[in-house]
Structure formats: C-alpha cells, structure tokens
Amino acid sequence: MGVKELVLKYNVVGIISNYESTFKFDGLVKDLKINNLENALKMVNLDNSILDKKMSGLSLNELWKLELASKLNNNIIVVGNLSKFLNYKDILYFQKLFIKLVEYNKKIVIIDNDVKVFFNLVKKIIVLENNKIAYITDNFYDDNLYKYTRMPKIIEFIKYVNSEDDILNETLDIYELIKDIYRRVS
C-alpha cells in the first residue's frame, strides 16, 4: 500500500521525513491567489493586518501559516515542519483545525521528524527513506519506530518506568501521566 492509499484510507497520516516547502513568497500578502483570503487568514490564526505586509518581511511562523492557507481548498492538504516553525500552542491549534477539516472530507498529510506533532492526531505513522516507505505503524510505543526518529521524552520515561513491570499506562498526555502516577502512589 502506498502513501496515497494510506491517506485516503486513514484521513490523517504522519510521515517521518524531511519536508521541502514549494511555497513561493514574494510581493504582498494580499496578492496571494487564495479564495476568501480574509477567511483563510482567520482560519490559520492570522489577522487582516498582515494583508499589506511584504512576504519577505514575515516570520517563518507566519509564512508557514500562509502556506497552509493557500492549501485549504485542496482535497489532500500536505504540511510539514510543524515542530520547526510553530510553538506548542500553535501546534495544538492546528491539530484541532486538522481534525475539523477531516470532518469536511479533507485528507491531511503531516511531514515532520518530531513524532510529538502526531500525538492525538494521526491514525498511521509512515517512515519514508529515499522516497520509499521504510516502516508503517499506528503505535507510538513501537520500538521499531524509534530506529528512524528520536523518542519523545514522555514515551522514554514511561518505557523506562515500565521496563521491569507495567506500572504506568501508555499515554501521550503529560496530564494523564501525572494523574496515573498520583493514582499509583496514593
């Protein structure tokens, strides 16, 4: 099964790989060929004051959001490098946006080297090497996945604590982990 088939089947997939943006940025933001530009800006968490700014003067965060805005009408939306250009709060916002877009029959492909941006969002994690699928999983606790990328600290911690006995639940949420630890010690 290829990447496209996986995307069509699971709606939201995460790909461990490098993402190269093809977004061309010169001129003013208001000159972008985006349907309902003002609504698209609102959707990607940008305000209208950005319309008269030159693209070359924008931050990488703002450029990332504009690139997403330019793709909102596509049936398959491919984004990448969330962990490089967005802060934690933005990542959470866009995860919620992606879930909402799936309700409108959009398919989402997220390409990143940091597994944390896939938490609570993707149905399948695909590892690409040399444009070929090297590994596929749906389990964030799969040891084979971390042969290709760095293990997030929360997973590393839970695996360490559970190395002798299964003491903690396998969770991706720090608050759930804290509650679980509290329950176990009280």
N, C-alpha and C positions, 0 to 999 in steps of 0.2 A: 504494500500500500504506500503510495506517495504522499507527499506533504499536502497537496491539494485535496486528495481524497480524505485525509485525516481532518483537514479544516472543514470540509463540507459535512463530515460525519459528526464532529465534536463541537463545532461553532467557535470555540476559543482554544487555541493551542499556543504553547510557548515553545520557542526554538532557542536552544543554546547554540549561539553562533555570533559572529560579528555582523553588525548591521551597517550598511553604507547608504547614507541618505542620497536621494536623487533630487531632492527639493532644490529648485533654483531660486535664489533670492537676490534680486536687485530691484531698484525702484521703490515706490511707496507701497505700504500695506494695502491701501485702498485700491491699488491697481491689480491686485490678485484676482484671477478668474475663479471666484468661489461663489456658488449660488447662495443667496441670502447671507452675505458676508457678515452682517451685524449679528444675526442669529448664530452663525457658526462661531464667531468670536466669543459670544456669550457661552456657548456650549463647551468651549475649550478653556474657559476661565480667563478670558482676556476682555478688557473693556474697550469701548469705542475710541478712547483717547489714543490708541495705538494706530488708528487709521492713517493719520498724517505723518507717521514716522517712516524714515527710510529703513528698509530691510537690513542694510549693512550696519545700522546702529543698534539693532536689537540684541538682546542677550540670547544665549543658546537655549535657555528655557523658553523664551518667547518664540524663537524660531521653531522649536520642537512642536509647540502648541499650534503654530500657524501651519506647519506641515500636516498635522493631524486634521486641522480644519479643512485643508484642501482635499482630504481623502474621505470626508464624512459621507459623500454621496456614492462612494464605491460600495459594491456588494461585499467585497473582501477588503478589509482595512488592514494594512501591514504597517506596523510601527516598530520602532526599535530604540534601544539605548535609553530606556526609562531611567535606569539606575545612574546613568551618567548626567542626565540633564534635568531631572526632576527631584525635588525633595520628597520626604516621606509623605507629607500632607498631600502634595500633588499626585503622587502615585496612588494613594488611597482614593482620591477624587476620580482619577481616570479609570481605576478598576471598577468603580461604581458606574461610570459612564459606559464602559465596555459592556458591562452586564445589561445595562439599559438598551444599548444598541443591538445586542443579540435578540432582545425581545422584538425588535423591528426587523428581524431576519438578516441582520448583518453578521458577517463572519469576521473574526478578529485573529490576527497573527501577531504575536509579540516576540520580537527577536532581542535577546539580551544574554549577557554572560552571567548575570546575577539571578539565581533561582528565586530569591525573595520577591521579585516583582511578579512572579507567577502565583504566589500564595493566594488561596481563596478565589482564584480566577480561572485558571486553565484546567482543561479536562485531560490533556495529554501534554507531555513534555517530550520534545524531539531534539536529539542532538545531531547537528549537521557537522560533518567534517569533509572538506573538499567538495562541497555541494552534494554530498550523498548522506543519506540517513545512516548514522552510526549506531544509534540507540533510541528506543522509544520506551517510555514508562508513564504510569499515571500515579506513581507513588513517590512522594517527596522524601521518604525514608529509604529509598532504594540505594544500596551502597554502590551499585554499578554506575548510577548517575553521577556520582561524585568522583569518578575516574576522569570525567570530562570537564568538571567545573568545581569551584570552591563550595564547600558545605557551609550553609548558614549556621551561625552560632547557636541558635535555638535548637536546631536538629543535632548539632555536635554535642551540646550539653545533654539533651535527652538520651542520646545514644550512649554517652559516657555513663550517665547515672544508671541506665538500664543494661549496662554491659554484663552484670552478673545476674540480676533479677529484674523482671519487668516491674519497675516501681512506678514510673510515671507514664501517663497516657501520651501517645504520639500526637502532639498538637503543633500547629503552626502559629498560634496566637500566644503572645507573651502573657497576656492577662489570664488566659486559660491555664497556662503553665503555672503561674503564681497561685491560682486557686487550687490546682491539683497538688502542689507542694504543701500548701496550707492544710488541705484535707488529709494528706498523708501524715503530717507531723502532729496533728491535733487529735 
